[in-house]
Amino acid sequence: MHVTHLSLADFRSYARVEVPLDPGVTAFVGANGQGKTNLVEAVGYLASLASHRVSSDAPLVRMGAERAVIRAAVTQGERSQLVELELNPGRANRARINRSSQVKPRDVLGIVRTVLFAPEDLALVKGDPGERRRFLDELITARSPRMAGVRSDYDRVLKQRNTLLKSAAMARRHGGRGMDLSTLDVWDQHLARVGAELLAQRGDLIASLQPLTDKAYEQLAPGGGPVTLEYRSSAENAGNAGNTARAGNAGGAVGAEIAHSRDELYAQLMAALAEVRKQEVERGVTLVGPHRDDLVLKLGQLPAKGYASHGESWSYALALRLASYDLLRSEGNEPVLVLDDVFAELDARRRERLAELVVHGEQVLVTAAVDDDVPGVLAGARFMVADGVVERV
């Protein structure tokens, strides 16, 4: 799969820009602040309905404009599609596929698939658990676009349940009569049902990623591993033993099978919610569920966060992205690989190894401040980006 044409209107710094693209390597070169990352950010948004740089759509709309439009022509094998997203901050976004307006934004997921490397990826290793949950859930959705609906359902149920808990907590603090919490049982069931599906998908993903991540780390930093991916469940921490999906072991063995069926995961979440009910009512927030879990990244016997060096952390983050890329490729629809200002962050050894590992991708989009940041092996099309102009050279 590759993008053959990218068109932007009022997206970030661009009033309008048209960029024809070819398979193989394409590099966008320009000084910082000229808009090169905006181009690949738009491609990534089509794949995930989210930006890798900001958490809301408002910064994606050019100052003074009401909306932004991302449009891309995409080819997979003999099939071509035109996909378009209209971003409307504060209102519902709109989508079109092959110029049909009878689709939801979620329907475009799966048409464009990307794996994106960016300086922000260091947060996968050094950042908060939310960064790693997002990594897992976006990759789950890339593998199975229907999971966007599951994630949306979970967020909706969680919001409703938290609203009820918050009201109960406020009533208790102000000395009022206890609220009727009978409806909380219903929300528990909804949360456990959708949460079990999300947990099962995460467990399957981690088992698939483990051997690929270990292999990629060895390629980037020979002899520096092994690496282990370990899922930490908030339900287990609540005292519900066994609800942890682990892939591999301290010795870096291959990933494990999914530990539990969806029915078992549902039952375990229900038990954990019952156990922490009192604390939740006191604090006014849901304390167990996929939104409170973490993916612990281990290097050797120790967690990478807090123990890995800067170079090791970079290698780990890159290995996770390379593993994601290899996984999606193995499932039959090769994603667009995006390398956003990554090479400037790497030493010469890691730069060359990464380039050699990705050079044969169907489509590789690279951004760099100067030509010298792009390894020579990544020869291909070049665009200069300056003052809102994208010009092929």
DRENTI-622848 format. One record per residue (C-alpha): residue number from 0; x, z, y. Coordinates in nm, 3 decimals, always signed. Example, Ala and Ser with C-alpha at 12.3 -4.5 7.8 and 13.67 -1.06 7.14 Angstrom:
<fimars>
+-----+---------+---------+---------+
| pos |      xx |      zz |      yy |
+-----+---------+---------+---------+
|   0 |  +1.230 |  +0.780 |  -0.450 |
|   1 |  +1.367 |  +0.714 |  -0.106 |
+-----+---------+---------+---------+
</fimars>
This chain:
<fimars>
+-----+---------+---------+---------+
| pos |      xx |      zz |      yy |
+-----+---------+---------+---------+
|   0 |  +0.000 |  +0.000 |  +0.000 |
|   1 |  +0.124 |  -0.079 |  +0.351 |
|   2 |  -0.004 |  -0.107 |  +0.706 |
|   3 |  +0.016 |  -0.461 |  +0.845 |
|   4 |  -0.103 |  -0.390 |  +1.198 |
|   5 |  -0.146 |  -0.078 |  +1.411 |
|   6 |  -0.359 |  -0.076 |  +1.725 |
|   7 |  -0.397 |  +0.221 |  +1.960 |
|   8 |  -0.620 |  +0.270 |  +2.263 |
|   9 |  -0.584 |  +0.579 |  +2.485 |
|  10 |  -0.392 |  +0.757 |  +2.209 |
|  11 |  -0.131 |  +1.000 |  +2.342 |
|  12 |  +0.086 |  +0.809 |  +2.592 |
|  13 |  -0.054 |  +0.466 |  +2.513 |
|  14 |  -0.333 |  +0.306 |  +2.714 |
|  15 |  -0.315 |  +0.022 |  +2.464 |
|  16 |  -0.054 |  -0.099 |  +2.218 |
|  17 |  -0.048 |  -0.351 |  +1.931 |
|  18 |  +0.223 |  -0.321 |  +1.665 |
|  19 |  +0.257 |  -0.573 |  +1.380 |
|  20 |  +0.421 |  -0.418 |  +1.075 |
|  21 |  +0.589 |  -0.554 |  +0.764 |
|  22 |  +0.661 |  -0.403 |  +0.422 |
|  23 |  +0.999 |  -0.243 |  +0.385 |
|  24 |  +1.181 |  -0.042 |  +0.651 |
|  25 |  +1.073 |  -0.039 |  +1.014 |
|  26 |  +1.255 |  +0.177 |  +1.270 |
|  27 |  +1.119 |  +0.279 |  +1.610 |
|  28 |  +1.412 |  +0.365 |  +1.836 |
|  29 |  +1.389 |  +0.522 |  +2.180 |
|  30 |  +1.482 |  +0.822 |  +2.388 |
|  31 |  +1.287 |  +1.142 |  +2.347 |
|  32 |  +0.952 |  +1.143 |  +2.521 |
|  33 |  +0.904 |  +0.766 |  +2.511 |
|  34 |  +0.627 |  +0.763 |  +2.249 |
|  35 |  +0.790 |  +0.663 |  +1.922 |
|  36 |  +0.656 |  +0.965 |  +1.733 |
|  37 |  +0.307 |  +0.891 |  +1.870 |
|  38 |  +0.304 |  +0.570 |  +1.666 |
|  39 |  +0.375 |  +0.731 |  +1.331 |
|  40 |  +0.154 |  +1.027 |  +1.419 |
|  41 |  -0.137 |  +0.784 |  +1.445 |
|  42 |  -0.064 |  +0.645 |  +1.098 |
|  43 |  -0.050 |  +0.998 |  +0.961 |
|  44 |  -0.381 |  +1.084 |  +1.125 |
|  45 |  -0.552 |  +0.798 |  +0.942 |
|  46 |  -0.426 |  +0.945 |  +0.616 |
|  47 |  -0.521 |  +1.308 |  +0.671 |
|  48 |  -0.760 |  +1.327 |  +0.970 |
|  49 |  -0.508 |  +1.564 |  +1.126 |
|  50 |  -0.189 |  +1.557 |  +1.329 |
|  51 |  +0.138 |  +1.699 |  +1.201 |
|  52 |  +0.216 |  +1.815 |  +1.557 |
|  53 |  -0.100 |  +1.980 |  +1.695 |
|  54 |  -0.402 |  +2.157 |  +1.547 |
|  55 |  -0.675 |  +1.994 |  +1.759 |
|  56 |  -0.764 |  +1.642 |  +1.869 |
|  57 |  -0.766 |  +1.705 |  +2.245 |
|  58 |  -0.389 |  +1.645 |  +2.299 |
|  59 |  -0.420 |  +1.312 |  +2.114 |
|  60 |  -0.639 |  +1.160 |  +2.386 |
|  61 |  -0.452 |  +1.010 |  +2.682 |
|  62 |  -0.491 |  +1.214 |  +2.999 |
|  63 |  -0.792 |  +1.092 |  +3.194 |
|  64 |  -0.953 |  +0.914 |  +2.899 |
|  65 |  -1.266 |  +1.030 |  +2.717 |
|  66 |  -1.170 |  +0.914 |  +2.371 |
|  67 |  -0.888 |  +0.762 |  +2.169 |
|  68 |  -0.902 |  +0.487 |  +1.907 |
|  69 |  -0.668 |  +0.436 |  +1.610 |
|  70 |  -0.714 |  +0.109 |  +1.422 |
|  71 |  -0.507 |  -0.020 |  +1.132 |
|  72 |  -0.512 |  -0.318 |  +0.898 |
|  73 |  -0.411 |  -0.203 |  +0.551 |
|  74 |  -0.313 |  -0.406 |  +0.244 |
|  75 |  -0.310 |  -0.282 |  -0.114 |
|  76 |  -0.232 |  -0.548 |  -0.370 |
|  77 |  -0.470 |  -0.836 |  -0.302 |
|  78 |  -0.713 |  -0.623 |  -0.102 |
|  79 |  -0.710 |  -0.583 |  +0.277 |
|  80 |  -0.915 |  -0.339 |  +0.484 |
|  81 |  -0.956 |  -0.257 |  +0.851 |
|  82 |  -0.995 |  +0.114 |  +0.921 |
|  83 |  -1.076 |  +0.264 |  +1.259 |
|  84 |  -1.112 |  +0.618 |  +1.391 |
|  85 |  -1.253 |  +0.712 |  +1.731 |
|  86 |  -1.144 |  +1.059 |  +1.842 |
|  87 |  -1.394 |  +1.242 |  +2.064 |
|  88 |  -1.273 |  +1.593 |  +2.154 |
|  89 |  -1.565 |  +1.832 |  +2.174 |
|  90 |  -1.790 |  +1.588 |  +1.992 |
|  91 |  -1.805 |  +1.429 |  +1.650 |
|  92 |  -1.539 |  +1.173 |  +1.570 |
|  93 |  -1.654 |  +0.832 |  +1.450 |
|  94 |  -1.518 |  +0.597 |  +1.185 |
|  95 |  -1.552 |  +0.234 |  +1.080 |
|  96 |  -1.430 |  +0.051 |  +0.772 |
|  97 |  -1.424 |  -0.328 |  +0.791 |
|  98 |  -1.622 |  -0.293 |  +1.116 |
|  99 |  -1.910 |  -0.109 |  +0.950 |
| 100 |  -2.022 |  +0.195 |  +1.150 |
| 101 |  -2.218 |  +0.351 |  +0.865 |
| 102 |  -1.936 |  +0.574 |  +0.745 |
| 103 |  -1.817 |  +0.928 |  +0.809 |
| 104 |  -1.458 |  +1.000 |  +0.914 |
| 105 |  -1.404 |  +1.158 |  +0.571 |
| 106 |  -1.482 |  +0.821 |  +0.411 |
| 107 |  -1.157 |  +0.671 |  +0.539 |
| 108 |  -0.946 |  +0.917 |  +0.340 |
| 109 |  -0.755 |  +0.741 |  +0.065 |
| 110 |  -0.737 |  +0.403 |  +0.239 |
| 111 |  -0.411 |  +0.500 |  +0.408 |
| 112 |  -0.186 |  +0.746 |  +0.231 |
| 113 |  +0.132 |  +0.883 |  +0.382 |
| 114 |  +0.409 |  +1.125 |  +0.309 |
| 115 |  +0.557 |  +1.238 |  +0.637 |
| 116 |  +0.895 |  +1.402 |  +0.693 |
| 117 |  +0.935 |  +1.567 |  +1.035 |
| 118 |  +1.139 |  +1.846 |  +1.198 |
| 119 |  +0.827 |  +2.062 |  +1.168 |
| 120 |  +0.876 |  +2.057 |  +0.789 |
| 121 |  +1.126 |  +2.341 |  +0.815 |
| 122 |  +0.819 |  +2.564 |  +0.859 |
| 123 |  +0.728 |  +2.491 |  +0.497 |
| 124 |  +1.017 |  +2.713 |  +0.397 |
| 125 |  +1.061 |  +2.946 |  +0.694 |
| 126 |  +0.707 |  +2.963 |  +0.831 |
| 127 |  +0.389 |  +3.153 |  +0.759 |
| 128 |  +0.179 |  +3.110 |  +0.442 |
| 129 |  -0.066 |  +2.890 |  +0.633 |
| 130 |  +0.197 |  +2.616 |  +0.654 |
| 131 |  +0.234 |  +2.609 |  +0.278 |
| 132 |  -0.142 |  +2.626 |  +0.215 |
| 133 |  -0.185 |  +2.328 |  +0.444 |
| 134 |  +0.087 |  +2.140 |  +0.257 |
| 135 |  -0.088 |  +2.199 |  -0.076 |
| 136 |  -0.437 |  +2.117 |  +0.050 |
| 137 |  -0.339 |  +1.798 |  +0.231 |
| 138 |  -0.159 |  +1.674 |  -0.079 |
| 139 |  -0.459 |  +1.766 |  -0.294 |
| 140 |  -0.679 |  +1.557 |  -0.063 |
| 141 |  -0.433 |  +1.267 |  -0.073 |
| 142 |  -0.457 |  +1.271 |  -0.454 |
| 143 |  -0.835 |  +1.313 |  -0.456 |
| 144 |  -1.015 |  +1.235 |  -0.127 |
| 145 |  -1.332 |  +1.410 |  -0.249 |
| 146 |  -1.144 |  +1.739 |  -0.204 |
| 147 |  -1.188 |  +1.699 |  +0.172 |
| 148 |  -1.551 |  +1.790 |  +0.112 |
| 149 |  -1.454 |  +2.092 |  -0.098 |
| 150 |  -1.217 |  +2.214 |  +0.172 |
| 151 |  -1.484 |  +2.166 |  +0.437 |
| 152 |  -1.738 |  +2.355 |  +0.227 |
| 153 |  -1.495 |  +2.642 |  +0.177 |
| 154 |  -1.425 |  +2.666 |  +0.550 |
| 155 |  -1.799 |  +2.666 |  +0.626 |
| 156 |  -1.876 |  +2.939 |  +0.371 |
| 157 |  -1.581 |  +3.148 |  +0.489 |
| 158 |  -1.698 |  +3.124 |  +0.851 |
| 159 |  -2.052 |  +3.230 |  +0.760 |
| 160 |  -1.930 |  +3.518 |  +0.545 |
| 161 |  -1.690 |  +3.640 |  +0.815 |
| 162 |  -1.970 |  +3.630 |  +1.072 |
| 163 |  -2.181 |  +3.856 |  +0.854 |
| 164 |  -1.893 |  +4.094 |  +0.788 |
| 165 |  -1.803 |  +4.109 |  +1.157 |
| 166 |  -2.161 |  +4.200 |  +1.249 |
| 167 |  -2.162 |  +4.473 |  +0.984 |
| 168 |  -1.832 |  +4.613 |  +1.108 |
| 169 |  -1.952 |  +4.621 |  +1.470 |
| 170 |  -2.272 |  +4.798 |  +1.367 |
| 171 |  -2.070 |  +5.065 |  +1.183 |
| 172 |  -1.832 |  +5.118 |  +1.474 |
| 173 |  -2.117 |  +5.170 |  +1.718 |
| 174 |  -2.287 |  +5.427 |  +1.498 |
| 175 |  -2.586 |  +5.209 |  +1.421 |
| 176 |  -2.771 |  +5.197 |  +1.096 |
| 177 |  -2.601 |  +5.007 |  +0.819 |
| 178 |  -2.693 |  +4.642 |  +0.801 |
| 179 |  -2.869 |  +4.491 |  +0.505 |
| 180 |  -2.581 |  +4.325 |  +0.321 |
| 181 |  -2.786 |  +4.182 |  +0.036 |
| 182 |  -2.715 |  +3.829 |  +0.161 |
| 183 |  -2.343 |  +3.898 |  +0.123 |
| 184 |  -2.387 |  +3.869 |  -0.254 |
| 185 |  -2.507 |  +3.511 |  -0.206 |
| 186 |  -2.208 |  +3.426 |  +0.014 |
| 187 |  -1.978 |  +3.584 |  -0.244 |
| 188 |  -2.110 |  +3.340 |  -0.502 |
| 189 |  -2.068 |  +3.043 |  -0.271 |
| 190 |  -1.714 |  +3.147 |  -0.177 |
| 191 |  -1.611 |  +3.206 |  -0.539 |
| 192 |  -1.761 |  +2.877 |  -0.658 |
| 193 |  -1.589 |  +2.658 |  -0.398 |
| 194 |  -1.276 |  +2.872 |  -0.401 |
| 195 |  -1.241 |  +2.834 |  -0.778 |
| 196 |  -1.238 |  +2.456 |  -0.742 |
| 197 |  -0.973 |  +2.474 |  -0.474 |
| 198 |  -0.761 |  +2.716 |  -0.680 |
| 199 |  -0.784 |  +2.497 |  -0.988 |
| 200 |  -0.667 |  +2.195 |  -0.789 |
| 201 |  -0.379 |  +2.391 |  -0.638 |
| 202 |  -0.272 |  +2.510 |  -0.981 |
| 203 |  -0.274 |  +2.157 |  -1.119 |
| 204 |  -0.079 |  +2.031 |  -0.819 |
| 205 |  +0.189 |  +2.299 |  -0.844 |
| 206 |  +0.240 |  +2.229 |  -1.214 |
| 207 |  +0.287 |  +1.859 |  -1.132 |
| 208 |  +0.518 |  +1.924 |  -0.835 |
| 209 |  +0.751 |  +2.172 |  -1.004 |
| 210 |  +0.969 |  +1.933 |  -1.207 |
| 211 |  +0.966 |  +1.671 |  -0.929 |
| 212 |  +1.076 |  +1.925 |  -0.667 |
| 213 |  +1.354 |  +2.057 |  -0.889 |
| 214 |  +1.476 |  +1.701 |  -0.948 |
| 215 |  +1.463 |  +1.611 |  -0.578 |
| 216 |  +1.652 |  +1.925 |  -0.477 |
| 217 |  +1.925 |  +1.847 |  -0.728 |
| 218 |  +1.953 |  +1.496 |  -0.583 |
| 219 |  +1.983 |  +1.627 |  -0.228 |
| 220 |  +2.203 |  +1.929 |  -0.303 |
| 221 |  +2.371 |  +1.886 |  -0.644 |
| 222 |  +2.428 |  +2.218 |  -0.818 |
| 223 |  +2.237 |  +2.412 |  -0.554 |
| 224 |  +1.920 |  +2.490 |  -0.752 |
| 225 |  +1.715 |  +2.556 |  -0.945 |
| 226 |  +1.400 |  +2.579 |  -0.738 |
| 227 |  +1.074 |  +2.742 |  -0.843 |
| 228 |  +0.723 |  +2.715 |  -0.700 |
| 229 |  +0.515 |  +3.030 |  -0.753 |
| 230 |  +0.154 |  +3.071 |  -0.644 |
| 231 |  +0.062 |  +3.415 |  -0.512 |
| 232 |  -0.309 |  +3.494 |  -0.522 |
| 233 |  -0.480 |  +3.741 |  -0.290 |
| 234 |  -0.732 |  +3.801 |  -0.567 |
| 235 |  -0.454 |  +3.926 |  -0.793 |
| 236 |  -0.324 |  +4.150 |  -0.518 |
| 237 |  -0.671 |  +4.299 |  -0.493 |
| 238 |  -0.622 |  +4.424 |  -0.848 |
| 239 |  -0.771 |  +4.132 |  -1.036 |
| 240 |  -0.486 |  +4.080 |  -1.282 |
| 241 |  -0.382 |  +3.739 |  -1.395 |
| 242 |  -0.516 |  +3.512 |  -1.121 |
| 243 |  -0.184 |  +3.354 |  -1.044 |
| 244 |  -0.094 |  +2.994 |  -1.118 |
| 245 |  +0.280 |  +2.976 |  -1.169 |
| 246 |  +0.486 |  +2.667 |  -1.223 |
| 247 |  +0.824 |  +2.712 |  -1.385 |
| 248 |  +1.023 |  +3.033 |  -1.406 |
| 249 |  +1.329 |  +3.186 |  -1.251 |
| 250 |  +1.539 |  +2.939 |  -1.444 |
| 251 |  +1.367 |  +2.634 |  -1.300 |
| 252 |  +1.187 |  +2.522 |  -1.616 |
| 253 |  +0.912 |  +2.264 |  -1.610 |
| 254 |  +0.575 |  +2.350 |  -1.459 |
| 255 |  +0.319 |  +2.551 |  -1.650 |
| 256 |  -0.028 |  +2.448 |  -1.750 |
| 257 |  -0.325 |  +2.553 |  -1.538 |
| 258 |  -0.365 |  +2.922 |  -1.613 |
| 259 |  -0.745 |  +2.946 |  -1.601 |
| 260 |  -1.060 |  +2.738 |  -1.616 |
| 261 |  -1.284 |  +2.710 |  -1.313 |
| 262 |  -1.531 |  +2.950 |  -1.474 |
| 263 |  -1.256 |  +3.208 |  -1.521 |
| 264 |  -1.132 |  +3.160 |  -1.166 |
| 265 |  -1.488 |  +3.203 |  -1.039 |
| 266 |  -1.529 |  +3.527 |  -1.233 |
| 267 |  -1.196 |  +3.660 |  -1.110 |
| 268 |  -1.277 |  +3.582 |  -0.747 |
| 269 |  -1.616 |  +3.751 |  -0.783 |
| 270 |  -1.450 |  +4.062 |  -0.928 |
| 271 |  -1.190 |  +4.070 |  -0.649 |
| 272 |  -1.455 |  +4.032 |  -0.379 |
| 273 |  -1.650 |  +4.321 |  -0.529 |
| 274 |  -1.339 |  +4.537 |  -0.537 |
| 275 |  -1.254 |  +4.487 |  -0.169 |
| 276 |  -1.615 |  +4.490 |  -0.039 |
| 277 |  -1.577 |  +4.829 |  +0.130 |
| 278 |  -1.254 |  +4.731 |  +0.310 |
| 279 |  -1.406 |  +4.399 |  +0.417 |
| 280 |  -1.710 |  +4.568 |  +0.571 |
| 281 |  -1.481 |  +4.811 |  +0.754 |
| 282 |  -1.253 |  +4.538 |  +0.888 |
| 283 |  -1.510 |  +4.262 |  +0.935 |
| 284 |  -1.313 |  +3.989 |  +0.758 |
| 285 |  -1.282 |  +3.827 |  +0.414 |
| 286 |  -0.972 |  +3.967 |  +0.247 |
| 287 |  -0.944 |  +3.760 |  -0.071 |
| 288 |  -0.968 |  +3.389 |  -0.146 |
| 289 |  -0.759 |  +3.073 |  -0.120 |
| 290 |  -0.731 |  +3.119 |  +0.259 |
| 291 |  -0.520 |  +3.433 |  +0.200 |
| 292 |  -0.288 |  +3.297 |  -0.071 |
| 293 |  +0.071 |  +3.180 |  -0.051 |
| 294 |  +0.311 |  +2.945 |  -0.224 |
| 295 |  +0.636 |  +3.133 |  -0.277 |
| 296 |  +0.937 |  +2.902 |  -0.281 |
| 297 |  +1.228 |  +3.040 |  -0.479 |
| 298 |  +1.587 |  +2.923 |  -0.483 |
| 299 |  +1.752 |  +3.065 |  -0.789 |
| 300 |  +1.623 |  +3.422 |  -0.828 |
| 301 |  +1.541 |  +3.479 |  -0.460 |
| 302 |  +1.269 |  +3.360 |  -0.224 |
| 303 |  +1.398 |  +3.081 |  -0.001 |
| 304 |  +1.231 |  +3.236 |  +0.302 |
| 305 |  +1.473 |  +3.493 |  +0.438 |
| 306 |  +1.755 |  +3.411 |  +0.195 |
| 307 |  +1.822 |  +3.036 |  +0.206 |
| 308 |  +2.069 |  +2.901 |  +0.460 |
| 309 |  +1.959 |  +2.648 |  +0.721 |
| 310 |  +2.093 |  +2.362 |  +0.513 |
| 311 |  +1.933 |  +2.493 |  +0.195 |
| 312 |  +1.601 |  +2.534 |  +0.375 |
| 313 |  +1.617 |  +2.175 |  +0.495 |
| 314 |  +1.699 |  +2.053 |  +0.145 |
| 315 |  +1.404 |  +2.251 |  +0.006 |
| 316 |  +1.161 |  +2.109 |  +0.264 |
| 317 |  +1.284 |  +1.756 |  +0.197 |
| 318 |  +1.259 |  +1.813 |  -0.179 |
| 319 |  +0.892 |  +1.913 |  -0.142 |
| 320 |  +0.820 |  +1.594 |  +0.052 |
| 321 |  +1.015 |  +1.376 |  -0.192 |
| 322 |  +0.829 |  +1.536 |  -0.481 |
| 323 |  +0.499 |  +1.461 |  -0.304 |
| 324 |  +0.606 |  +1.101 |  -0.257 |
| 325 |  +0.708 |  +1.060 |  -0.622 |
| 326 |  +0.383 |  +1.220 |  -0.739 |
| 327 |  +0.162 |  +0.989 |  -0.532 |
| 328 |  +0.365 |  +0.685 |  -0.636 |
| 329 |  +0.325 |  +0.778 |  -1.002 |
| 330 |  -0.053 |  +0.783 |  -0.960 |
| 331 |  -0.073 |  +0.418 |  -0.865 |
| 332 |  -0.107 |  +0.391 |  -0.486 |
| 333 |  +0.231 |  +0.410 |  -0.318 |
| 334 |  +0.206 |  +0.588 |  +0.018 |
| 335 |  +0.364 |  +0.489 |  +0.346 |
| 336 |  +0.676 |  +0.700 |  +0.390 |
| 337 |  +0.727 |  +0.830 |  +0.744 |
| 338 |  +1.062 |  +0.974 |  +0.856 |
| 339 |  +1.004 |  +1.116 |  +1.202 |
| 340 |  +1.330 |  +1.214 |  +1.376 |
| 341 |  +1.453 |  +1.360 |  +1.048 |
| 342 |  +1.800 |  +1.208 |  +1.028 |
| 343 |  +1.917 |  +1.370 |  +1.353 |
| 344 |  +1.846 |  +1.709 |  +1.192 |
| 345 |  +2.058 |  +1.645 |  +0.881 |
| 346 |  +2.429 |  +1.651 |  +0.813 |
| 347 |  +2.593 |  +1.324 |  +0.707 |
| 348 |  +2.577 |  +1.403 |  +0.335 |
| 349 |  +2.205 |  +1.483 |  +0.327 |
| 350 |  +2.131 |  +1.191 |  +0.560 |
| 351 |  +2.288 |  +0.939 |  +0.325 |
| 352 |  +2.134 |  +1.090 |  +0.012 |
| 353 |  +1.785 |  +1.091 |  +0.162 |
| 354 |  +1.822 |  +0.731 |  +0.278 |
| 355 |  +1.933 |  +0.617 |  -0.067 |
| 356 |  +1.635 |  +0.791 |  -0.228 |
| 357 |  +1.373 |  +0.625 |  -0.006 |
| 358 |  +1.517 |  +0.283 |  +0.078 |
| 359 |  +1.313 |  +0.103 |  -0.190 |
| 360 |  +0.975 |  +0.234 |  -0.074 |
| 361 |  +0.703 |  -0.025 |  -0.018 |
| 362 |  +0.682 |  +0.075 |  +0.350 |
| 363 |  +0.912 |  +0.317 |  +0.530 |
| 364 |  +0.858 |  +0.399 |  +0.899 |
| 365 |  +1.150 |  +0.567 |  +1.077 |
| 366 |  +1.179 |  +0.711 |  +1.427 |
| 367 |  +1.513 |  +0.785 |  +1.588 |
| 368 |  +1.653 |  +0.850 |  +1.935 |
| 369 |  +1.945 |  +0.610 |  +1.883 |
| 370 |  +2.031 |  +0.339 |  +1.632 |
| 371 |  +2.322 |  +0.542 |  +1.498 |
| 372 |  +2.080 |  +0.803 |  +1.366 |
| 373 |  +1.936 |  +0.550 |  +1.119 |
| 374 |  +2.157 |  +0.518 |  +0.809 |
| 375 |  +2.288 |  +0.168 |  +0.753 |
| 376 |  +2.122 |  +0.140 |  +0.413 |
| 377 |  +1.783 |  +0.148 |  +0.588 |
| 378 |  +1.816 |  -0.202 |  +0.726 |
| 379 |  +1.494 |  -0.366 |  +0.839 |
| 380 |  +1.279 |  -0.435 |  +1.143 |
| 381 |  +1.364 |  -0.259 |  +1.470 |
| 382 |  +1.137 |  -0.179 |  +1.764 |
| 383 |  +1.258 |  -0.039 |  +2.094 |
| 384 |  +1.017 |  +0.210 |  +2.251 |
| 385 |  +1.041 |  +0.281 |  +2.624 |
| 386 |  +0.796 |  +0.348 |  +2.907 |
| 387 |  +0.493 |  +0.280 |  +2.692 |
| 388 |  +0.625 |  -0.057 |  +2.571 |
| 389 |  +0.694 |  -0.122 |  +2.201 |
| 390 |  +0.911 |  -0.431 |  +2.165 |
| 391 |  +1.058 |  -0.584 |  +1.850 |
| 392 |  +1.429 |  -0.664 |  +1.872 |
+-----+---------+---------+---------+
</fimars>
